[in-house]
Amino acid sequence: MVATGRLGRVTLVRAAWDSVSSIAAWQTPFPPDASPETIDFAAFDGRTPARAFDPYRFFRWRCYREYGSGLAGARFVPQLTAIQWLLGEGAPSSVTATGALLRWKDGREVPDTLNALVSYPKGTAVTLSASLNGAPARSLHVIGTNATIAIDDRGLTLQGEGQTEPYADAAENWPKEYRDWFYMIHGMTQQGQVRGAPAPDRVLERFELPADASLPPTHLTEFIECVRFRRQPKESLELAVQAALGAVSADTAAASTEPR
């Protein structure tokens, strides 16, 4: 739908990914046998000299900037990969972001709330939002000048807008004689619709996966199969690097806005 131009010119993409559980916030429980004798923490930490054994850093590594990029790496990279593939975009031209640590005050260094605006050379803006304190939901809206695609976990909806202007909003305070004349010359009703035409249907099409359809394999499954069968991954190296560039740029920008 994007490639055929059915959406018109895509100007904006909105993507959100929220989660609410402690596991989704990377508060992974520690195995009972976790100890310096069972874990080579020095090899993991990579510092010279190495830190003392720290199960928080080992099992909850995403919470620390030394080992990961938090929400930017875990949430923004998958979103940007899909978005850049859909739009046929390359690396972003600019990235702005802000982040805050509002809920999970457990010693972590990365924000639990992150928002970014990513701009691309072809004239599309992408807003990304991720939170570790919200309803467990994901959403993606690709917004064009003619229609919008709303994508969820089980399918997508093509939504359209009426092609006439809501003149009632603009002329509601005009004297009646001027309003009647205005609608008459435009062949419109006072609701901004062509006289005699049915109201436009906002939902144009809906595609849903069958109830028994299996979801695509996870990233880890895809990686293992590529290694086992010596085949190229579906995501090219170029796309992966460009998506990572946008996410890392958002993480860097957000870090500069966090309170010291």
N, C-alpha and C positions, 0 to 999 in steps of 0.2 A: 504493500500500500504506500509505503514511503517512496520506494524507487519509481513507482508508476506515476507519482505526482498527485495521487488522489487526495492527499492532505493539503495540497497546495504547497506553499513555501513554509517549511518548518522553521519557526522562530524561537520556540521555547520547549524545553523538556523539563518536567518536574519529576523527581525521583525521591522517594522516602523509604527508609528501612528502620523500623523501631523494634525494640525487644524489651522485655520487662523482667525476665528471670535472672537469678544470680548466676546460673551457668552461662547464659547468653552474655552476661557482663564479665565473663572469664574468671569467676570465683570458683575455679576448679578445686574439688576437694583433694587433699593429700593422701596418697596410699599409706596404709599403716606401716609398711616397711621402708618408707622413704627415709634415707639417712645418708651421711657422707660415705658410708661403706657400700651402699647399693647404687649410688649415683656419682658419676664423674663430673662433679659440678665445675671443676677447674676447666675441663675441656669445653663445657657449655658456656661458661662465663667469658673465656677468652682473654682475661686480663692478666697482666704480670705486674705484681703478684696477684693471684686470684683472690676474690672475696672469700669470706667464710661461707660455708654451705647455707643457702637461703632458699627454702622450698617455695617461698612466694615468687621469687624471680624465676625459678625453674618451671613450676607448674602453671604460673599465671604470667608468663613472659609477655603476653600482649599488652599488659598494663604498664610496661616500662619502655621508654623511648630507646634505650640501649639495644633492645632486642626486636622491637616491632614498631608499628605506626598506628596502633589502636584502631579506632573506627575508620580512619582513612584507608588503612590497608584491608581491614576485614569487611567493610561495607562499601566504600566508595569505589574500590578497584573493580569488583564485579559489576556494579552499576555502570561505571564508565565504559567497561568493556562492551556491554550490551548496547549502550547508547551510541558509542562511536561506530560500532559495527552497523547498527541500523541506519545511521546518518551518513555513513561513508566518510566520516571525518578522521583527520589525523590528530596530531598533537594540538592541545589547546593553545590559544594565543594569550590568554590571561586567566589568572585564578585569584579569587579573593575568598577568605574564609574567616570564621570566628568559632571558637570553641570554649567550653566551660566544663568544670567538674562540679556537678550540682547534687548528685545523689551518692555515688559510690566512693565515699571518702575513707578508703581503706589503705591509703599509702600509695596508690597508683599515681603515675605521672601523666597519663594521657586523659583527655576530656571524655566525659560520658555523653556529651551533647555537642554535635558538630554540624555546622551548616556552611555550604560553599556555593559560590557562583563561578561557573566555568564557562568561558567564552571561546568560540571557535572562529576560524578565519572566514568561513562561508556565511557567517551572520546568524548563528544559532547560539542561544544562551541555555545553559543547563544549571538548574538549581538542585543541589543535593542536600538531603537532610537525614541525619542518623542520630538516634537516641537510645540509651540503655535504660530509659525510664518511660516507656510508653506501651501502647497496645502492640502485641506481636503481629505486626502487619507490614506488608511491602506494597508499594504502588509505583506505577510508572505511567506518566502521561506525555505523549508526543503530540505537541500542539502545532497545527498548521493554520494557514490563512483560510482554508476551506473546511477542515474537519480535524478531529482529535481522536487519537487512539489511546484508550485506557487499558493497560495490561495488568492482569493479576495472576495469581498462581495457577488458576484453572482455565484461563482463556483471555480473550480480548474483546473490547467493545469499540466499534467505530461510531463516534458521536459527531453530529453535524449541527451547524447553527443556521438559523433562518437567514436568507439572503437579502432580507429587507431590514431597514433601520427601524428601531423602536421610536417612531416619531411621537408617540403619545408622551414619552418622557420629555421630549424637547419642546413640545407645543402645549403642554398641559395648562400653562398659565396665560396663554394667548386668549384674547376675546373670542367668543364662539364663532363669529362670522369669519375671522381670520383662520381659525382652526379648520372649519368646514371647507373653506376655499383651498387651504393647503392640502388637506387630504384628497380633495376632489382632483386637483391638478396632478397629483402623484398616483391617483387610482388606488388609494389605500384606505383601509379601515382605520379606526382610531387606535387599533392595536399594532399598527405598522405592517399589516399583511395585505397582500394583493386581494382586492375584492373578488369574492367568489372562489378563491383558492383555499384548500384545506391548510390548517396550521402545519408548519413543518415539523417532521418527526425528529426529535433530538437523537434518539438511538437509531442509527441506520442499519447496523448489523451487529450480531453477537456471535462469536465463535467460542465454543467451550470444548475442552478435551472430554472424550467419553469417560464415564465413571470408572471404567476398568482400565483406562490408559495408564501406562507406567510413566513416571516422570523421568526426565533425562538423567544420566548418571552424574554423580557428583564430580567435582574437580579432581578429587583424589583418585577416584575410579578411572577417570579419563587419563590421568597422568600414568597410572600403573599399566593400563592397557597399551598406551603409546610406547612405554618402555619394553613391555613383554613382546609386542608384535612389531616393534621397529617401524611404527607409522607416525606421520606428522600429526600433531594435535589440531583440533578444529580452530583453535585460536592461534593466529600467527604470532611469531616473535615480535614483529613490528607493532601489531595491535596491543600486545601485552605491555610492551615498553611505553607506548604512548598513553595507555590507560593508567599505568603506574605513575607516569610523569604527572598527570593531572591530580591523582590522589596524594602523592608525596608533596606536590606544591600546595595543596589544600592543607595538609598537615603542618607544613612549615609556616604557612600564613597564619593558621590558627594558633600556633605556638607563640607567635609574636603578640597575640591579643590576650593571652592568659595572664592573670595577675601574678606578680612576682612575690 
